[in-house]
């Protein structure tokens, strides 16, 4: 019984592995290139700096109100995410194995 179950699982997995096609992540969709570039410019430009500074200042204010450093850390994390996320996304999507 266990042998039949193993074959029932292994056979479809082997067939799918043999039929796998190449993946071309990040190579198509040139129609979205302009908007992606614009969003990247915004997040790493002055708009991103304003959002990052605002998140940090809100974190400081919330930290003062709550008397906790965790709100400041959250604001700092949000500020870092706004600034560095486009670079991280580019690295992940265009990575070559």
C-alpha positions in Angstrom: 0.0 0.0 0.0 2.8 2.4 0.9 4.6 1.6 -2.4 1.5 2.5 -4.4 1.1 5.8 -2.5 4.8 6.7 -3.1 4.5 6.0 -6.8 1.3 8.0 -6.9 3.2 11.0 -5.5 6.6 10.5 -7.1 5.4 9.9 -10.7 3.5 13.2 -11.1 6.3 15.1 -9.4 8.8 13.6 -11.8 6.6 14.4 -14.8 6.3 18.1 -13.7 10.0 18.4 -13.1 10.7 17.1 -16.6 8.2 19.5 -18.1 9.4 22.6 -16.3 10.1 25.5 -18.6 12.7 28.2 -18.2 11.6 31.2 -16.1 12.4 34.7 -17.3 11.6 36.9 -14.3 12.0 40.6 -14.8 12.6 40.4 -18.6 9.2 41.2 -20.0 6.6 43.9 -19.5 8.5 46.8 -21.0 5.2 48.7 -21.0 5.6 49.1 -17.2 9.2 50.2 -17.3 8.4 53.9 -17.3 6.1 53.7 -14.3 8.5 51.5 -12.4 11.3 54.0 -13.1 9.1 56.8 -11.9 8.2 55.1 -8.7 11.9 54.3 -8.1 12.8 57.9 -8.7 10.1 59.1 -6.3 11.0 56.7 -3.5 14.8 57.4 -3.7 14.4 61.1 -4.5 13.0 64.0 -2.5 9.6 62.4 -2.1 11.1 59.3 -0.5 13.3 61.4 1.8 10.2 63.3 2.9 8.3 60.1 3.6 11.3 58.6 5.4 11.8 61.7 7.5 8.1 61.9 8.3 8.0 58.2 9.3 11.0 58.8 11.6 9.5 61.9 13.2 6.2 60.2 13.7 8.0 57.3 15.3 9.9 59.7 17.6 6.6 61.5 18.6 4.9 58.1 19.2 7.9 57.0 21.3 7.7 60.1 23.4 4.0 59.6 24.0 4.3 55.9 24.8 7.6 56.3 26.5 9.0 53.5 24.5 11.9 53.2 22.0 10.0 50.7 19.9 8.0 53.3 18.1 11.3 55.1 17.1 12.6 51.8 15.8 9.4 51.2 13.8 9.7 54.7 12.3 13.4 54.1 11.4 12.5 50.7 9.8 9.8 52.4 7.7 12.2 55.1 6.6 14.8 52.5 5.6 12.2 50.5 3.7 11.1 53.5 1.7 14.7 54.3 0.7 16.2 50.8 0.1 13.2 48.7 -1.2 13.7 49.6 -4.9 17.3 48.5 -4.8 16.4 45.3 -3.1 13.6 44.5 -5.6 16.0 45.1 -8.5 18.5 42.8 -7.0 16.0 40.0 -6.4 14.1 40.2 -9.7 17.2 40.6 -11.9 19.3 38.1 -10.0 21.1 35.5 -12.1 21.6 32.0 -10.9 
